Amino acid sequence: MATASLVSARISRNVLAPYVMACLATVAALFIRSALNPFLGDYAPYVTLFPALAFCAWYCGVGPSILSVTLSLFGVRYWVVPFVEPPNSNMRSIGMLVFLLASGVIVYMGEARRREIERLRTEQCSLEERVQERTAALDSANQNLRALSARLLQLQDEERRRFARELHDSVGQSLAGLTLNLSAVRTDIERLAKTATALSESEAMVQEMSKEVRTISYLLHPPLLDEAGLASALRWYVEGFTQRSKIQVEAEFPDDFGRLSQELETAVFRVVQECLTNIHRHSGSRTAKVSIARFNGLVQVEVSDRGKGIAPEKRYEIEASGTLGVGLRGMRERILQLGGSMKIDSNSPGTVVKVQVPVAHNAETAAA
């Protein structure tokens, strides 16, 4: 049906084309019937004309079909059997009447079929237009959602930076002053053993609190990331993570790594931070490796461990439906917004997270 519809559409593009095709088909049928005269004589003079008429009715339309019927009648009368008179003169009239009736049925059926094909083609075009509209709307919604996710991540980083600065500048300074005051009080009342012990313990607690606040402030947004760059901030974070988690982390950073845009350095730092946190919480590995390289305009980050890996059913769920955890979703949204890609490979021993981000794209974005 699709082929027939295509042929009919091509023929109908030109107004004269259906009539020309009808004439050619009818003349060909008359020529064939004339060539069969030595074998058939005046018997069945319209036998070769029915296929031509069916072709006209199916592909050319009502007008060309009527033209074919008219040419067929004149062709049979003045070309195919012009000199043969049947014994009964009514036989030719009956044959002509039968041909006209059969032609009417064929033309009606062909036109009904052509109208049905045209209706189906119109509905198909309408359906394709609706599908294109829905696809465009879905693409627009996905773009808006991606932009919203990127904006939320940017606001989160800005809020963390503000909290870190407030903790360091206000609470940290107050705790430092309190420590000095408690030290002075402890010096004045050292003769009171019990009071001195309590004050010493309080001083130690305040120092521990100050250390924890400083650590939390640095983890929210390390000042080294803005002041010294990505490599220095990651070295500091890896050392602190090793001390806190007892996981031996091997770090590979080139000495001449250089600086990147603020957004790209923050994204890479958060990816490494999230990966190491997942290793500590889920993998059970006692070792990890972080490597960062820069080549051909790309920054490549690879974080691996030797843990139990991701279960096959969980990995299938992640790959098939994209239902990632909050941390993995945040990492992927950061990287996609920066024009990069993230890949997770997990086997029986260990998991590897690979990230690639173009440097040039982010440099242009930062400059803009």
C-alpha positions as CSV (number, residue, x, y, z in Angstrom):
1,M,0.0,0.0,0.0
2,A,2.9,2.4,0.8
3,T,4.4,1.8,-2.7
4,A,1.0,2.3,-4.4
5,S,0.5,5.5,-2.5
6,L,3.9,6.7,-3.4
7,V,3.3,6.0,-7.2
8,S,-0.1,7.7,-7.0
9,A,1.4,10.8,-5.3
10,R,4.2,11.1,-7.9
11,I,1.7,10.9,-10.8
12,S,-0.6,13.5,-9.2
13,R,2.1,16.1,-8.7
14,N,1.6,17.3,-12.3
15,V,-2.0,18.1,-13.6
16,L,-1.3,16.7,-17.1
17,A,0.7,13.7,-15.9
18,P,-2.3,11.5,-15.0
19,Y,-3.9,12.1,-18.5
20,V,-0.7,11.3,-20.3
21,M,-0.2,8.1,-18.3
22,A,-3.8,7.1,-19.0
23,C,-3.4,7.7,-22.7
24,L,-0.1,5.7,-22.9
25,A,-1.6,2.8,-20.9
26,T,-4.7,2.7,-23.1
27,V,-2.8,2.9,-26.4
28,A,-0.4,0.1,-25.2
29,A,-3.4,-2.1,-24.3
30,L,-5.0,-1.4,-27.8
31,F,-1.7,-2.2,-29.5
32,I,-1.4,-5.5,-27.7
33,R,-5.0,-6.4,-28.5
34,S,-4.4,-5.5,-32.1
35,A,-1.4,-7.7,-32.2
36,L,-3.6,-10.6,-30.9
37,N,-6.1,-10.2,-33.8
38,P,-4.7,-13.2,-35.7
39,F,-5.4,-15.4,-32.8
40,L,-8.5,-13.9,-31.3
41,G,-10.2,-12.2,-34.2
42,D,-13.3,-10.3,-32.9
43,Y,-13.5,-12.4,-29.8
44,A,-13.0,-10.6,-26.5
45,P,-12.0,-7.2,-28.0
46,Y,-11.7,-5.6,-24.5
47,V,-9.6,-8.3,-22.8
48,T,-6.4,-6.3,-22.7
49,L,-8.1,-3.0,-21.9
50,F,-9.2,-4.0,-18.4
51,P,-5.6,-4.0,-16.9
52,A,-5.0,-0.5,-18.4
53,L,-8.3,0.8,-17.0
54,A,-7.5,-0.7,-13.6
55,F,-4.1,1.1,-13.6
56,C,-5.8,4.4,-14.5
57,A,-8.5,3.9,-11.8
58,W,-5.9,3.1,-9.1
59,Y,-3.2,5.6,-9.9
60,C,-4.5,8.4,-12.1
61,G,-8.0,9.4,-11.0
62,V,-11.6,9.6,-12.3
63,G,-10.9,12.0,-15.2
64,P,-8.0,10.0,-16.7
65,S,-10.1,6.8,-16.2
66,I,-13.0,8.3,-18.2
67,L,-10.5,9.3,-20.9
68,S,-9.2,5.7,-20.9
69,V,-12.7,4.3,-21.3
70,T,-13.5,6.7,-24.2
71,L,-10.2,5.9,-26.0
72,S,-10.8,2.2,-25.4
73,L,-14.3,2.4,-27.0
74,F,-13.0,4.3,-30.1
75,G,-9.9,2.2,-30.3
76,V,-11.8,-1.1,-30.4
77,R,-14.3,0.3,-32.9
78,Y,-11.9,1.9,-35.3
79,W,-8.6,0.0,-34.8
80,V,-8.9,-3.4,-33.2
81,V,-11.9,-4.9,-35.0
82,P,-12.9,-2.2,-37.5
83,F,-13.9,-4.4,-40.4
84,V,-15.4,-7.4,-38.6
85,E,-19.1,-7.4,-38.2
86,P,-20.5,-10.1,-35.9
87,P,-23.4,-12.3,-37.2
88,N,-25.6,-10.6,-34.7
89,S,-25.2,-6.8,-34.7
90,N,-26.4,-6.7,-31.1
91,M,-23.4,-8.7,-29.8
92,R,-21.1,-5.7,-30.2
93,S,-23.6,-3.4,-28.4
94,I,-23.9,-5.9,-25.6
95,G,-20.1,-6.3,-25.3
96,M,-19.7,-2.5,-25.2
97,L,-22.4,-2.3,-22.5
98,V,-20.7,-4.9,-20.4
99,F,-17.4,-3.1,-20.8
100,L,-19.0,0.2,-19.7
101,L,-20.5,-1.5,-16.6
102,A,-17.3,-3.2,-15.7
103,S,-15.4,0.0,-16.3
104,G,-17.8,1.9,-14.0
105,V,-17.2,-0.7,-11.2
106,I,-13.4,-0.6,-11.7
107,V,-13.4,3.3,-11.7
108,Y,-15.6,3.4,-8.5
109,M,-13.4,0.9,-6.7
110,G,-10.2,2.6,-7.7
111,E,-11.5,6.0,-6.7
112,A,-12.7,4.7,-3.3
113,R,-9.3,3.2,-2.8
114,R,-7.5,6.4,-3.8
115,R,-9.6,8.4,-1.4
116,E,-8.9,6.0,1.4
117,I,-5.2,6.2,0.8
118,E,-5.3,10.0,0.7
119,R,-7.2,10.0,4.0
120,L,-4.6,7.7,5.6
121,R,-1.8,9.8,4.2
122,T,-3.4,12.9,5.7
123,E,-3.8,11.3,9.0
124,Q,-0.2,10.0,8.9
125,C,1.1,13.6,8.2
126,S,-1.0,14.9,11.1
127,L,0.3,12.3,13.4
128,E,3.9,13.0,12.4
129,E,3.3,16.7,13.0
130,R,1.9,16.0,16.5
131,V,4.8,13.6,17.3
132,Q,7.3,16.4,16.2
133,E,5.5,18.9,18.4
134,R,5.6,16.6,21.4
135,T,9.2,15.8,20.7
136,A,10.1,19.5,20.5
137,A,8.2,20.2,23.8
138,L,10.0,17.3,25.5
139,D,13.4,18.5,24.3
140,S,12.5,22.0,25.6
141,A,11.5,20.6,29.0
142,N,14.7,18.6,29.3
143,Q,16.8,21.7,28.5
144,N,14.9,23.7,31.1
145,L,15.3,21.0,33.7
146,R,19.1,20.7,32.9
147,A,19.5,24.5,33.2
148,L,17.6,24.5,36.5
149,S,19.8,21.7,37.9
150,A,22.9,23.6,36.9
151,R,21.6,26.7,38.6
152,L,20.7,24.8,41.8
153,L,24.3,23.3,41.9
154,Q,25.8,26.8,41.4
155,L,23.6,28.2,44.2
156,Q,24.6,25.3,46.4
157,D,28.3,26.1,45.8
158,E,27.8,29.8,46.5
159,E,25.9,29.0,49.7
160,R,28.6,26.6,50.9
161,R,31.3,29.2,50.2
162,R,29.3,31.8,52.2
163,F,28.8,29.4,55.1
164,A,32.5,28.4,55.1
165,R,33.5,32.1,55.2
166,E,31.0,32.9,58.1
167,L,32.2,29.9,60.1
168,H,35.8,30.8,59.7
169,D,35.5,34.5,60.3
170,S,32.9,34.7,63.1
171,V,32.6,31.4,65.0
172,G,36.2,30.5,64.5
173,Q,37.4,33.9,65.9
174,S,35.0,33.6,68.8
175,L,36.2,30.2,69.7
176,A,39.8,31.3,69.5
177,G,39.1,34.2,71.9
178,L,37.3,31.8,74.3
179,T,40.3,29.5,74.2
180,L,42.6,32.4,75.2
181,N,40.3,33.3,78.1
182,L,40.0,29.8,79.4
183,S,43.8,29.5,79.2
184,A,44.2,32.6,81.3
185,V,41.7,31.4,83.8
186,R,43.4,28.0,84.0
187,T,46.7,29.7,84.7
188,D,45.2,31.8,87.6
189,I,43.5,28.9,89.4
190,E,46.0,26.1,88.8
191,R,46.2,25.6,92.6
192,L,42.6,24.4,92.5
193,A,43.2,20.9,91.2
194,K,39.6,20.0,90.5
195,T,38.8,23.3,88.9
196,A,42.0,23.2,86.8
197,T,41.1,19.7,85.6
198,A,37.6,20.8,84.5
199,L,39.0,23.9,82.8
200,S,41.7,21.8,81.0
201,E,39.0,19.4,79.8
202,S,36.8,22.4,78.7
203,E,39.8,23.9,76.9
204,A,40.5,20.7,75.1
205,M,36.8,20.4,74.1
206,V,36.8,23.9,72.8
207,Q,40.0,23.2,70.8
208,E,38.4,20.1,69.4
209,M,35.3,22.0,68.5
210,S,37.4,24.7,66.9
211,K,39.2,22.0,64.9
212,E,35.9,20.4,63.8
213,V,34.4,23.7,62.8
214,R,37.6,24.5,60.8
215,T,37.4,21.1,59.2
216,I,33.7,21.4,58.3
217,S,34.4,24.9,56.9
218,Y,37.2,23.6,54.7
219,L,35.1,20.6,53.6
220,L,32.2,22.8,52.6
221,H,34.5,24.9,50.4
222,P,38.3,24.7,51.0
223,P,40.0,28.2,50.7
224,L,42.9,26.5,48.9
225,L,40.6,25.8,45.9
226,D,40.2,29.6,45.3
227,E,43.7,30.6,46.5
228,A,46.1,27.9,45.3
229,G,44.1,25.9,42.7
230,L,42.7,22.5,42.2
231,A,45.8,20.4,42.7
232,S,46.7,21.9,46.1
233,A,43.1,21.6,47.4
234,L,42.9,18.0,46.3
235,R,46.2,17.1,47.9
236,W,45.0,18.7,51.2
237,Y,41.6,16.9,51.0
238,V,43.2,13.5,50.2
239,E,45.5,13.7,53.1
240,G,42.7,14.6,55.5
241,F,40.5,11.9,54.1
242,T,43.2,9.3,54.6
243,Q,43.6,10.3,58.2
244,R,39.8,10.3,58.9
245,S,38.8,7.1,57.0
246,K,42.0,5.0,57.4
247,I,41.8,4.4,53.6
248,Q,45.1,4.6,51.8
249,V,44.6,7.0,48.8
250,E,47.1,7.2,46.1
251,A,47.0,10.6,44.3
252,E,48.6,11.3,40.9
253,F,48.6,15.0,39.9
254,P,51.0,16.5,37.4
255,D,53.3,19.2,38.8
256,D,52.5,21.6,36.0
257,F,48.7,21.1,36.1
258,G,48.0,24.9,36.2
259,R,44.7,26.7,37.0
260,L,41.3,26.2,35.5
261,S,38.1,28.2,35.6
262,Q,36.5,28.5,39.0
263,E,33.4,26.5,38.0
264,L,35.5,23.7,36.5
265,E,37.8,23.4,39.5
266,T,34.8,23.3,41.8
267,A,33.1,20.6,39.7
268,V,36.3,18.4,39.6
269,F,36.8,18.8,43.4
270,R,33.2,17.8,44.1
271,V,33.5,14.8,41.9
272,V,36.6,13.5,43.7
273,Q,35.0,14.3,47.1
274,E,31.8,12.4,46.2
275,C,33.7,9.4,44.8
276,L,35.9,9.1,47.9
277,T,32.8,9.5,50.2
278,N,31.1,6.6,48.3
279,I,34.2,4.4,48.6
280,H,34.2,5.0,52.4
281,R,30.5,4.3,52.8
282,H,29.8,1.5,50.4
283,S,32.8,-0.2,48.8
284,G,34.6,-1.7,51.8
285,S,37.9,-1.1,50.0
286,R,41.0,-0.2,52.1
287,T,42.7,1.5,49.1
288,A,41.8,4.0,46.5
289,K,43.4,5.9,43.7
290,V,42.8,9.4,42.3
291,S,44.5,10.5,39.1
292,I,44.0,13.8,37.2
293,A,45.5,14.5,33.8
294,R,45.2,17.3,31.3
295,F,45.8,16.8,27.6
296,N,44.4,17.7,24.2
297,G,42.1,20.4,25.7
298,L,40.5,17.9,28.2
299,V,40.7,17.3,31.9
300,Q,40.5,13.6,32.7
301,V,39.6,12.5,36.2
302,E,39.7,8.8,37.3
303,V,38.8,7.5,40.8
304,S,39.1,3.8,41.5
305,D,39.0,1.4,44.4
306,R,39.3,-2.4,45.1
307,G,36.0,-2.9,46.9
308,K,33.0,-5.1,46.3
309,G,31.8,-3.1,43.3
310,I,28.2,-2.3,42.3
311,A,25.7,-5.3,42.2
312,P,24.7,-6.4,38.7
313,E,21.1,-5.7,39.3
314,K,21.8,-2.2,40.7
315,R,24.2,-1.5,37.7
316,Y,21.5,-2.6,35.3
317,E,18.9,-0.3,37.0
318,I,21.3,2.6,36.8
319,E,22.1,2.0,33.1
320,A,18.5,1.2,32.0
321,S,16.4,3.7,33.9
322,G,18.9,6.3,35.0
323,T,17.7,6.2,38.6
324,L,21.0,7.4,40.2
325,G,21.5,8.4,43.8
326,V,21.6,12.0,44.8
327,G,25.4,12.1,44.8
328,L,25.8,10.4,41.4
329,R,23.0,12.5,39.9
330,G,24.7,15.7,41.1
331,M,28.0,14.7,39.7
332,R,26.5,13.7,36.3
333,E,24.6,17.0,36.1
334,R,27.7,19.0,36.9
335,I,29.7,17.3,34.2
336,L,27.0,17.4,31.5
337,Q,26.4,21.1,32.2
338,L,30.2,21.7,31.6
339,G,30.0,19.8,28.3
340,G,31.8,16.6,29.7
341,S,30.9,13.0,30.2
342,M,31.0,10.5,33.1
343,K,31.4,6.7,32.9
344,I,31.1,4.2,35.7
345,D,32.7,0.7,35.4
346,S,32.2,-1.8,38.2
347,N,33.4,-5.4,38.3
348,S,33.7,-7.9,41.0
349,P,36.8,-6.3,42.6
350,G,36.4,-2.6,42.4
351,T,34.7,0.4,40.7
352,V,36.2,3.0,38.4
353,V,34.6,6.4,37.8
354,K,36.0,8.2,34.7
355,V,35.2,11.9,33.9
356,Q,36.3,14.0,30.9
357,V,35.6,17.7,30.7
358,P,36.7,20.1,27.9
359,V,38.9,22.9,29.1
360,A,38.3,25.3,26.2
361,H,34.5,25.1,26.5
362,N,34.6,26.1,30.2
363,A,37.2,28.8,29.5
364,E,34.9,30.4,27.0
365,T,32.0,30.1,29.4
366,A,33.9,31.7,32.2
367,A,35.1,34.5,29.9
368,A,31.5,35.1,28.8
